[in-house]
Every structure is written in structure tokens, then in C-alpha cells.
Amino acid sequence: MAKSPNAFRTISEAADEVGAQQHVLRFWETKFDFIAPLKRAGGRRFYRPEDITVLKAVRRLLHDEGLTIRGVQRLHKEQGMARLAAYGDPTTALEIDSDIEREELGAAASQTFASARLGAVLADLESAKARLEAVLQR
């Protein structure tokens, strides 16, 4: 039987949902004070739905967007939890402040970030080209 969307998740379930390993979630707890699952007897962790959203945001910012741990900490400090949690929603467009991007990503990571954006634009253009060629061949 599947859990309700509002049900608490164990660390195993949270890790599966977020796409990170359990030890990574535990490590993030040490680096980000805003990640604080409920702990029961024996230290067993339970994650609320909003915790999962925050974990997804952290994963996206660190792994997909190339921010450093310090960059995510700064984003939280400067823009708050609501803004940070918005990155955990896949329907939210990601717009990282240029100051944070410039200072925290560093030159190599910034290039990777820019390359990923350019890659997405290139993919869109190639898709449009293919559609135009298909129309012209008719």
C-alpha cells in the first residue's frame, strides 16, 4: 500500500525520492541547519513532505546547477527558506542571482553552469530545425 503524499518518510524513502544516498542526506544535515528531520527513539529520522522539497532543492542546486555548499547556505541566508524550497519544485524556473552565481560558483563551475544553459538552448534550436525540415520536405 502506497503512503499518502503527506505521510512522513524514512531516510531510505527520502533518499529514493530525492535521488541521493542516505549518507549524503545525513551529511547535508551537518552542513545545512535548515535540514532538520524529526528524530525518534534511537535517532531514527522521519522526513516531512516539506523536508523532501528542501532536500530536492539542495540536490538540484548542488548537483544540477553546480552551486557549492557555501553557495546554498548563502542563498538560504539571503533569500530565505521559501525561495530555497522553490528550487525543489521541478516546475519552478531556476534563476540564481548573478552575485551568488559569480561569487560562489567559481570560474570552472560557472562555465559548467553556462554550458548547461547553452546546451539546453542548442537542443531547443536543433528541435526547431528538425521540425522546420520536416515541414519543408512535405
BAKOLRO-998553 format. One line per field, with one value per residue: residue number from 1; x, y, z of N, C-alpha, C in turn. Coordinates in nm, 2 decimals, decimal comma. Atoms other than C-alpha are relative to their C-alpha. Layout:
marmi	[NUM; ...]
n_x	[X; ...]
n_y	[Y; ...]
n_z	[Z; ...]
ca_x	[X; ...]
ca_y	[Y; ...]
ca_z	[Z; ...]
c_x	[X; ...]
c_y	[Y; ...]
c_z	[Z; ...]
//
This chain:
marmi	[1; 2; 3; 4; 5; 6; 7; 8; 9; 10; 11; 12; 13; 14; 15; 16; 17; 18; 19; 20; 21; 22; 23; 24; 25; 26; 27; 28; 29; 30; 31; 32; 33; 34; 35; 36; 37; 38; 39; 40; 41; 42; 43; 44; 45; 46; 47; 48; 49; 50; 51; 52; 53; 54; 55; 56; 57; 58; 59; 60; 61; 62; 63; 64; 65; 66; 67; 68; 69; 70; 71; 72; 73; 74; 75; 76; 77; 78; 79; 80; 81; 82; 83; 84; 85; 86; 87; 88; 89; 90; 91; 92; 93; 94; 95; 96; 97; 98; 99; 100; 101; 102; 103; 104; 105; 106; 107; 108; 109; 110; 111; 112; 113; 114; 115; 116; 117; 118; 119; 120; 121; 122; 123; 124; 125; 126; 127; 128; 129; 130; 131; 132; 133; 134; 135; 136; 137; 138]
n_x	[0,08; -0,08; 0,02; 0,06; -0,10; -0,03; -0,06; -0,14; -0,08; -0,13; -0,12; -0,01; 0,10; -0,03; -0,11; 0,06; 0,08; -0,08; -0,10; -0,13; -0,02; 0,03; -0,11; 0,00; 0,10; -0,06; -0,11; 0,06; 0,04; -0,11; -0,04; 0,12; 0,08; 0,14; 0,04; 0,02; 0,11; 0,04; -0,07; 0,07; -0,08; -0,11; -0,06; 0,06; 0,04; 0,13; 0,01; 0,13; 0,00; -0,08; -0,14; -0,03; -0,01; -0,13; -0,11; 0,00; -0,05; -0,14; -0,06; 0,01; -0,10; -0,13; -0,03; 0,04; -0,04; -0,14; -0,03; -0,08; 0,07; 0,00; 0,09; 0,14; 0,02; 0,02; 0,13; 0,10; -0,02; 0,04; 0,13; 0,10; 0,04; 0,10; -0,07; -0,08; 0,09; 0,05; -0,09; 0,03; 0,12; -0,05; 0,07; -0,05; -0,12; -0,11; -0,07; -0,09; -0,05; -0,13; -0,10; -0,03; -0,06; -0,14; -0,08; -0,01; -0,02; -0,14; -0,02; 0,03; 0,14; 0,08; 0,00; 0,08; 0,14; 0,03; 0,00; 0,12; 0,10; -0,02; 0,04; 0,15; 0,04; -0,04; 0,09; 0,13; -0,02; -0,01; 0,13; 0,07; -0,06; 0,05; 0,14; 0,00; -0,04; 0,11; 0,11; -0,05; 0,00; 0,13]
n_y	[-0,12; -0,12; -0,10; -0,13; -0,10; -0,07; 0,09; -0,02; 0,09; 0,04; -0,05; 0,08; -0,05; -0,13; 0,01; 0,05; -0,11; -0,11; 0,04; -0,01; 0,11; -0,03; -0,07; -0,14; -0,07; -0,02; -0,10; -0,13; -0,05; -0,06; -0,12; -0,10; 0,00; 0,00; 0,13; 0,06; 0,09; 0,04; 0,12; 0,08; 0,08; 0,06; -0,09; 0,03; -0,12; 0,00; -0,12; -0,05; -0,04; -0,12; 0,03; 0,07; -0,11; -0,07; 0,09; 0,00; -0,13; 0,01; 0,09; -0,06; -0,11; 0,05; 0,09; -0,04; -0,14; -0,03; -0,08; 0,06; 0,01; -0,14; -0,07; 0,04; -0,06; -0,14; -0,01; 0,01; -0,11; -0,12; 0,00; 0,07; 0,13; 0,01; -0,01; 0,12; 0,12; -0,01; 0,08; 0,15; 0,03; 0,01; -0,09; -0,14; -0,03; -0,03; -0,13; -0,03; -0,13; -0,01; -0,02; 0,14; 0,08; -0,05; 0,02; 0,14; 0,11; 0,00; -0,01; 0,12; 0,04; -0,10; 0,04; 0,12; -0,06; -0,06; 0,10; 0,07; -0,09; 0,00; 0,13; 0,00; -0,09; 0,07; 0,11; -0,06; -0,05; 0,12; 0,05; -0,09; 0,03; 0,13; -0,02; -0,08; 0,09; 0,09; -0,08; -0,03; 0,12; 0,04]
n_z	[0,00; 0,01; -0,10; 0,04; 0,03; -0,12; -0,10; -0,03; 0,07; -0,07; 0,08; 0,12; 0,09; 0,04; 0,10; 0,13; 0,06; 0,03; 0,10; -0,07; -0,10; -0,14; -0,07; 0,05; -0,07; -0,13; 0,02; 0,02; -0,13; -0,07; 0,07; 0,01; -0,12; 0,03; 0,02; -0,13; -0,01; -0,14; -0,04; -0,10; -0,08; 0,07; 0,10; 0,13; 0,07; 0,07; 0,08; 0,04; 0,15; 0,02; -0,01; 0,13; 0,10; -0,02; 0,04; 0,14; 0,04; -0,03; 0,10; 0,13; 0,00; -0,01; 0,10; 0,14; 0,03; -0,03; -0,12; -0,10; -0,13; -0,05; 0,08; -0,04; -0,13; 0,02; 0,06; -0,11; -0,09; 0,07; 0,06; -0,08; 0,02; 0,10; 0,13; 0,02; 0,02; 0,14; 0,09; -0,01; 0,09; 0,14; 0,09; -0,03; 0,08; -0,09; 0,02; -0,10; 0,00; 0,06; -0,10; -0,06; 0,10; 0,03; -0,12; -0,06; 0,10; 0,04; 0,14; 0,07; -0,02; 0,08; 0,14; 0,01; -0,01; 0,13; 0,11; -0,01; 0,05; 0,14; 0,05; 0,00; 0,11; 0,13; 0,02; 0,05; 0,14; 0,09; 0,01; 0,09; 0,14; 0,04; 0,04; 0,12; 0,11; 0,03; 0,07; 0,14; 0,09; 0,04]
ca_x	[0,00; 0,14; 0,19; -0,01; 0,17; 0,15; 0,30; 0,64; 0,92; 1,21; 1,56; 1,55; 1,23; 1,35; 1,68; 1,49; 1,26; 1,53; 1,78; 2,06; 2,21; 2,13; 2,47; 2,45; 2,13; 2,30; 2,60; 2,37; 2,22; 2,56; 2,61; 2,26; 2,09; 1,76; 1,76; 1,62; 1,41; 1,22; 1,42; 1,25; 1,38; 1,72; 1,79; 1,56; 1,49; 1,14; 1,11; 0,80; 0,69; 0,84; 1,17; 1,16; 1,10; 1,40; 1,62; 1,52; 1,61; 1,95; 2,02; 1,92; 2,14; 2,44; 2,43; 2,24; 2,33; 2,68; 2,65; 2,89; 2,77; 2,86; 2,66; 2,34; 2,40; 2,42; 2,12; 1,92; 2,06; 1,99; 1,67; 1,50; 1,35; 1,06; 1,29; 1,52; 1,23; 1,11; 1,41; 1,28; 0,97; 1,06; 0,80; 0,98; 1,22; 1,56; 1,70; 2,01; 2,11; 2,41; 2,60; 2,57; 2,65; 2,96; 3,09; 3,01; 3,02; 3,38; 3,52; 3,50; 3,16; 3,03; 3,14; 2,97; 2,65; 2,67; 2,75; 2,44; 2,22; 2,37; 2,32; 1,95; 1,92; 2,11; 1,88; 1,57; 1,72; 1,80; 1,45; 1,31; 1,54; 1,42; 1,05; 1,12; 1,30; 1,01; 0,76; 0,98; 1,00; 0,63]
ca_y	[0,00; 0,34; 0,61; 0,93; 1,23; 1,39; 1,09; 1,11; 0,93; 0,73; 0,82; 0,53; 0,65; 1,01; 0,92; 0,73; 1,02; 1,28; 1,08; 1,09; 0,83; 0,81; 0,91; 1,22; 1,32; 1,28; 1,48; 1,76; 1,78; 1,87; 2,14; 2,30; 2,39; 2,42; 2,05; 1,90; 1,59; 1,47; 1,22; 0,95; 0,70; 0,57; 0,86; 0,73; 1,01; 1,09; 1,35; 1,56; 1,65; 1,99; 1,84; 1,63; 1,95; 2,12; 1,81; 1,81; 2,18; 2,12; 1,83; 2,03; 2,33; 2,13; 1,86; 2,00; 2,37; 2,35; 2,56; 2,50; 2,41; 2,77; 2,90; 2,71; 2,83; 3,19; 3,15; 3,04; 3,32; 3,59; 3,48; 3,26; 2,92; 2,98; 3,08; 2,79; 2,54; 2,67; 2,51; 2,17; 2,21; 2,09; 2,32; 2,63; 2,80; 2,83; 3,18; 3,21; 3,56; 3,67; 3,78; 3,43; 3,27; 3,49; 3,46; 3,10; 2,90; 3,00; 3,01; 2,64; 2,57; 2,89; 2,77; 2,44; 2,63; 2,84; 2,54; 2,36; 2,66; 2,68; 2,31; 2,35; 2,64; 2,43; 2,14; 2,36; 2,51; 2,16; 2,05; 2,36; 2,29; 1,93; 2,04; 2,30; 2,05; 1,81; 2,08; 2,18; 1,82; 1,79]
ca_z	[0,00; -0,10; 0,15; 0,14; -0,01; 0,34; 0,52; 0,69; 0,51; 0,65; 0,54; 0,30; 0,14; 0,14; -0,03; -0,30; -0,36; -0,36; -0,57; -0,32; -0,09; 0,28; 0,39; 0,17; 0,34; 0,68; 0,56; 0,44; 0,79; 0,92; 0,66; 0,64; 0,96; 0,78; 0,71; 1,03; 1,01; 1,31; 1,51; 1,71; 1,96; 1,87; 1,64; 1,36; 1,11; 0,97; 0,69; 0,64; 0,28; 0,32; 0,42; 0,10; -0,11; 0,06; 0,01; -0,36; -0,38; -0,22; -0,45; -0,76; -0,66; -0,57; -0,83; -1,13; -1,10; -0,96; -0,65; -0,37; -0,01; 0,08; -0,21; -0,10; 0,26; 0,13; -0,09; 0,22; 0,43; 0,17; 0,02; 0,28; 0,31; 0,08; -0,21; -0,15; -0,13; -0,47; -0,63; -0,51; -0,73; -1,08; -1,23; -1,09; -1,33; -1,18; -1,16; -0,95; -0,85; -1,05; -0,74; -0,58; -0,91; -0,97; -0,61; -0,52; -0,84; -0,92; -1,27; -1,36; -1,21; -1,37; -1,71; -1,65; -1,55; -1,86; -2,08; -1,94; -2,02; -2,37; -2,42; -2,34; -2,59; -2,86; -2,80; -2,85; -3,17; -3,31; -3,23; -3,41; -3,71; -3,73; -3,73; -4,00; -4,22; -4,18; -4,29; -4,59; -4,71; -4,74]
c_x	[0,09; -0,03; -0,07; 0,10; 0,04; 0,07; 0,15; 0,07; 0,12; 0,11; 0,02; -0,10; 0,04; 0,12; -0,04; -0,07; 0,08; 0,11; 0,14; 0,01; -0,02; 0,11; 0,02; -0,10; 0,05; 0,11; -0,07; -0,06; 0,10; 0,04; -0,11; -0,09; -0,15; -0,05; 0,00; -0,12; -0,03; 0,08; -0,08; 0,10; 0,11; 0,06; -0,06; -0,06; -0,14; -0,01; -0,14; 0,00; 0,07; 0,15; 0,04; 0,02; 0,14; 0,12; 0,01; 0,07; 0,16; 0,07; 0,01; 0,11; 0,14; 0,04; -0,03; 0,05; 0,14; 0,03; 0,08; -0,09; -0,02; -0,10; -0,15; -0,02; -0,03; -0,13; -0,11; 0,00; -0,06; -0,14; -0,11; -0,04; -0,10; 0,06; 0,08; -0,09; -0,06; 0,08; -0,03; -0,12; 0,05; -0,07; 0,05; 0,12; 0,11; 0,07; 0,09; 0,05; 0,14; 0,11; 0,04; 0,07; 0,14; 0,09; 0,02; 0,03; 0,15; 0,00; -0,04; -0,14; -0,09; 0,00; -0,09; -0,15; -0,04; -0,01; -0,14; -0,12; 0,01; -0,04; -0,15; -0,05; 0,03; -0,10; -0,14; 0,02; 0,01; -0,14; -0,09; 0,04; -0,06; -0,15; -0,01; 0,04; -0,11; -0,12; 0,05; 0,00; -0,14; -0,04]
c_y	[0,12; 0,10; 0,13; 0,10; 0,08; -0,08; 0,03; -0,11; -0,04; 0,05; -0,08; 0,05; 0,14; 0,00; -0,05; 0,11; 0,12; -0,03; 0,01; -0,12; 0,04; 0,07; 0,14; 0,08; 0,03; 0,11; 0,14; 0,06; 0,07; 0,13; 0,11; -0,01; 0,00; -0,14; -0,07; -0,09; -0,03; -0,13; -0,06; -0,08; -0,07; 0,08; -0,02; 0,13; -0,02; 0,14; 0,03; 0,03; 0,12; -0,02; -0,06; 0,11; 0,07; -0,09; 0,00; 0,13; 0,00; -0,09; 0,07; 0,11; -0,05; -0,09; 0,04; 0,14; 0,04; 0,09; -0,08; -0,01; 0,14; 0,08; -0,03; 0,06; 0,15; 0,03; 0,00; 0,12; 0,13; 0,00; -0,08; -0,14; -0,02; 0,00; -0,12; -0,12; 0,01; -0,07; -0,15; -0,03; 0,00; 0,09; 0,15; 0,02; 0,05; 0,13; 0,03; 0,14; 0,01; 0,02; -0,13; -0,08; 0,04; -0,04; -0,15; -0,11; -0,01; -0,02; -0,13; -0,04; 0,10; -0,03; -0,12; 0,04; 0,06; -0,10; -0,08; 0,08; 0,01; -0,13; -0,01; 0,08; -0,07; -0,11; 0,05; 0,05; -0,12; -0,06; 0,08; -0,03; -0,13; 0,02; 0,08; -0,08; -0,10; 0,07; 0,03; -0,12; -0,05; 0,05]
c_z	[0,00; 0,11; -0,06; -0,03; 0,13; 0,11; 0,02; -0,08; 0,08; -0,08; -0,13; -0,11; -0,05; -0,10; -0,14; -0,07; -0,05; -0,11; 0,05; 0,10; 0,14; 0,07; -0,04; 0,08; 0,15; 0,00; -0,02; 0,13; 0,08; -0,06; -0,01; 0,12; -0,03; -0,04; 0,14; 0,01; 0,14; 0,03; 0,12; 0,09; -0,08; -0,12; -0,14; -0,06; -0,07; -0,07; -0,04; -0,15; -0,03; 0,01; -0,13; -0,11; 0,02; -0,04; -0,16; -0,05; 0,02; -0,10; -0,14; 0,00; 0,01; -0,12; -0,15; -0,04; 0,04; 0,11; 0,10; 0,13; 0,05; -0,08; 0,04; 0,14; -0,02; -0,06; 0,11; 0,09; -0,06; -0,05; 0,08; -0,04; -0,12; -0,14; -0,02; -0,03; -0,14; -0,10; 0,01; -0,08; -0,14; -0,10; 0,01; -0,09; 0,09; -0,05; 0,12; -0,01; -0,05; 0,10; 0,06; -0,11; -0,02; 0,12; 0,04; -0,10; -0,04; -0,15; -0,07; 0,01; -0,08; -0,15; -0,02; 0,00; -0,13; -0,11; 0,01; -0,06; -0,16; -0,07; -0,01; -0,12; -0,13; -0,03; -0,05; -0,14; -0,09; -0,02; -0,10; -0,14; -0,06; -0,04; -0,13; -0,12; -0,03; -0,07; -0,14; -0,09; -0,04; -0,14]
//
